[in-house]
């Protein structure tokens, strides 16, 4: 009998243990036999087992050495023992029969935003993504303009994905329970996203939201001035949160 695994704070581990929630997440993912799927942070296999049962084969990315050793003992699992931020998602997709992946996971909340940006770079190699995240992060991801939650994360992800909050998950669904509410988000890459330099868009949006309480002429306006660029037709007499995603993308395209 294997030893009980104690959740490790440094890895941000909170293990899903509610069977009803697990079943609801698997139904939202809707895994089909033959899908090339990657699970980030499989932990104690709460999602891994039902996914593997439906898929027949599954790739998992696990940083915790002890958990990775346990996972290797399960037939059908390909285990990558690594920090997901170091994993080449494009290379994994290239090895898949269709050249594209489905990605799922209960992401460590302490590094969820860096993971989302890491995966953004490989969005064209992805069919869809389903992630358990802190509810506050999901709210920011799907936020509409002119709301308090709308910000840099909203713009960068909505440019590239259609997203929806598909499931609310309470703290008591985990062991140990986190101090926050959670949610599952579905992310489907746009088939034909606006053609734009992602690095330029990221820099522009970061500048815009650097002083979100002030008008854009104080933040984005100064950034444009430093570049010797003009914001023709772009109203800088607004706050960053009032500007729709399409307008930020159009400005980045004009500058590019």
C-alpha positions in Angstrom: 0.0 0.0 0.0 1.5 3.4 -1.0 2.1 6.1 1.6 -0.4 8.9 1.9 0.7 12.0 0.0 0.7 15.2 2.0 -0.2 18.3 -0.1 2.9 20.5 -0.6 2.4 24.2 -0.1 5.3 25.1 -2.4 3.6 23.4 -5.3 0.2 25.1 -4.5 -1.3 21.6 -4.1 -5.1 21.3 -3.4 -6.4 17.9 -4.5 -9.9 17.6 -5.9 -11.9 15.0 -4.0 -15.6 15.6 -4.7 -16.9 12.9 -7.0 -19.9 15.0 -8.2 -17.6 17.9 -9.1 -15.1 15.5 -10.8 -18.0 14.0 -12.9 -19.2 17.4 -13.9 -15.7 18.5 -15.0 -15.3 15.3 -17.1 -18.7 15.9 -18.7 -17.7 19.5 -19.5 -14.4 18.3 -21.1 -16.2 15.5 -23.0 -13.1 13.3 -23.7 -13.4 11.1 -26.8 -11.4 7.9 -27.6 -8.3 8.9 -29.6 -8.2 12.5 -28.4 -4.6 13.7 -27.9 -4.9 15.1 -24.4 -2.5 16.6 -21.9 -3.3 17.0 -18.3 -1.3 19.6 -16.3 -0.9 18.8 -12.6 -2.7 15.4 -12.3 -1.9 15.2 -8.6 -3.7 12.2 -7.0 -5.4 11.3 -10.3 -8.9 12.6 -9.5 -9.4 13.7 -13.1 -6.7 11.4 -14.5 -8.5 8.1 -13.8 -11.8 9.0 -15.5 -10.0 10.7 -18.4 -7.8 7.7 -19.0 -10.7 5.4 -18.8 -12.4 7.3 -21.7 -9.3 8.1 -23.7 -7.2 5.0 -23.4 -4.0 7.0 -23.3 -3.1 10.3 -21.7 0.0 12.5 -21.3 0.4 14.2 -17.9 2.8 16.9 -16.7 3.7 16.6 -13.0 6.4 18.6 -11.2 6.2 16.7 -7.9 8.7 13.9 -8.0 6.8 11.5 -5.7 3.5 12.0 -7.6 5.3 11.5 -10.9 6.7 8.2 -9.7 3.2 7.0 -8.7 1.8 8.0 -12.1 4.4 6.1 -14.0 3.0 2.9 -12.5 -0.4 3.4 -14.2 -0.7 1.8 -17.7 -1.6 4.2 -20.5 0.0 7.3 -18.9 2.9 9.1 -20.5 4.5 11.1 -17.6 6.5 14.3 -18.1 8.2 15.2 -14.9 8.7 18.9 -15.3 7.5 22.4 -14.5 4.9 23.1 -17.2 6.5 26.5 -17.9 9.5 24.6 -19.3 7.5 22.2 -21.5 7.4 22.7 -25.3 3.7 22.4 -26.0 4.3 22.8 -29.7 6.6 19.7 -29.7 3.9 17.7 -27.9 1.3 18.8 -30.4 3.6 17.9 -33.3 3.9 14.4 -32.0 0.1 14.0 -31.9 -1.7 12.4 -34.8 -3.7 15.5 -35.7 -0.9 17.9 -34.7 -3.1 19.6 -32.1 -3.8 18.9 -28.4 -6.6 19.2 -25.9 -5.3 20.5 -22.6 -6.9 20.1 -19.2 -5.8 20.6 -15.6 -6.3 21.8 -12.1 -3.6 24.6 -12.3 -1.6 25.6 -9.3 -3.2 28.9 -8.3 0.0 30.6 -7.4 1.3 30.4 -11.0 -1.9 30.1 -13.0 -1.4 33.4 -14.9 2.2 32.6 -16.1 0.9 29.2 -17.2 -1.9 30.8 -19.2 0.5 33.1 -21.0 2.9 30.2 -21.6 0.1 28.3 -23.4 -1.0 31.4 -25.3 2.2 31.2 -27.4 1.0 27.7 -28.6 -2.7 28.4 -29.0 -2.7 27.5 -32.7 -1.5 24.0 -31.7 -4.5 23.5 -29.3 -8.1 22.4 -29.9 -9.4 23.5 -26.5 -8.4 23.9 -22.9 -10.4 23.3 -19.7 -8.8 24.5 -16.5 -9.7 24.7 -12.8 -8.6 28.1 -11.6 -9.3 30.6 -8.8 -12.8 32.1 -9.5 -11.3 35.6 -9.4 -8.9 34.7 -12.2 -11.7 33.2 -14.4 -13.8 36.3 -13.8 -10.9 38.4 -15.1 -10.4 36.1 -18.1 -14.0 36.4 -19.3 -14.7 40.0 -18.1 -16.4 42.5 -20.4 -15.1 46.1 -20.9 -16.2 48.7 -18.4 -16.2 46.2 -15.5 -13.8 46.1 -12.6 -12.5 42.6 -13.6 -11.6 43.7 -17.1 -7.8 44.1 -17.6 -4.7 42.9 -19.2 -5.5 39.2 -18.8 -9.0 39.8 -20.3 -7.6 41.5 -23.4 -4.7 39.1 -24.1 -6.8 36.0 -23.8 -10.0 37.2 -25.5 -7.9 38.2 -28.5 -7.0 34.6 -28.9 -9.7 32.5 -27.3 -13.5 32.2 -26.9 -14.0 31.6 -23.2 -16.7 30.7 -20.8 -17.0 29.9 -17.1 -18.6 26.4 -17.2 -18.6 25.4 -13.5 -18.4 26.9 -10.1 -16.4 24.8 -7.5 -16.6 25.4 -3.8 -13.5 25.2 -1.5 -14.9 22.0 0.2 -14.4 20.1 -3.1 -10.7 20.0 -2.3 -8.3 18.5 0.2 -7.0 20.7 1.7 -9.7 23.3 1.0 -8.2 26.5 -0.6 -9.2 29.9 0.9 -10.9 30.9 -2.3 -13.7 29.8 -4.6 -12.8 28.1 -7.8 -14.2 27.7 -11.3 -13.7 25.7 -14.5 -13.1 27.7 -17.6 -13.4 26.5 -21.2 -11.0 28.1 -23.7 -11.4 27.5 -27.5 -8.8 29.2 -29.7 -10.3 31.4 -32.4 -10.0 29.8 -35.8 -8.9 33.0 -37.4 -7.6 35.5 -34.8 -6.7 39.0 -35.7 -3.2 39.0 -37.2 -1.1 40.9 -34.7 2.4 40.8 -33.2 1.6 39.2 -29.7 4.7 40.9 -28.1 3.6 44.3 -29.3 0.0 43.8 -28.2 1.2 42.6 -24.8 3.5 45.7 -24.4 0.7 48.0 -25.5 -1.9 46.5 -23.2 0.6 46.5 -20.3 1.2 50.2 -20.8 -2.5 50.9 -21.0 -3.4 49.2 -17.7 -0.3 50.4 -15.9 -2.4 53.3 -14.4 -5.9 52.0 -14.8 -7.5 54.8 -12.7 -6.1 57.5 -15.0 -7.0 58.4 -18.5 -5.1 56.6 -21.2 -3.3 59.8 -22.3 -1.3 59.5 -19.0 -0.2 55.9 -19.6 -0.7 54.6 -23.2 -0.3 58.2 -24.5 3.2 58.5 -23.0 4.1 55.0 -24.2 3.1 56.0 -27.8 5.0 59.3 -27.5 8.2 57.4 -26.4 7.8 55.3 -29.6 7.2 58.3 -31.8 3.9 56.8 -32.7 0.4 58.3 -33.3 -2.9 56.8 -32.0 -4.9 58.0 -35.1 -8.6 57.5 -34.4 -7.9 56.0 -31.0 -9.5 58.0 -28.1 -7.0 58.4 -25.3 -9.6 60.3 -23.2 -10.8 57.0 -21.8 -9.7 54.7 -19.0 -8.0 51.4 -20.1 -11.0 49.3 -18.9 -13.4 51.2 -21.2 -11.6 50.0 -24.4 -12.9 46.8 -26.2 -10.4 44.1 -27.1 -10.9 44.8 -30.8 -9.7 48.4 -30.4 -6.5 47.4 -28.6 -5.8 44.8 -31.4 -6.5 47.3 -34.1 -4.1 49.8 -32.6 -1.4 47.2 -32.3 -2.0 46.3 -35.9 -1.7 49.9 -37.0 1.6 50.3 -35.0 2.9 47.0 -36.4 
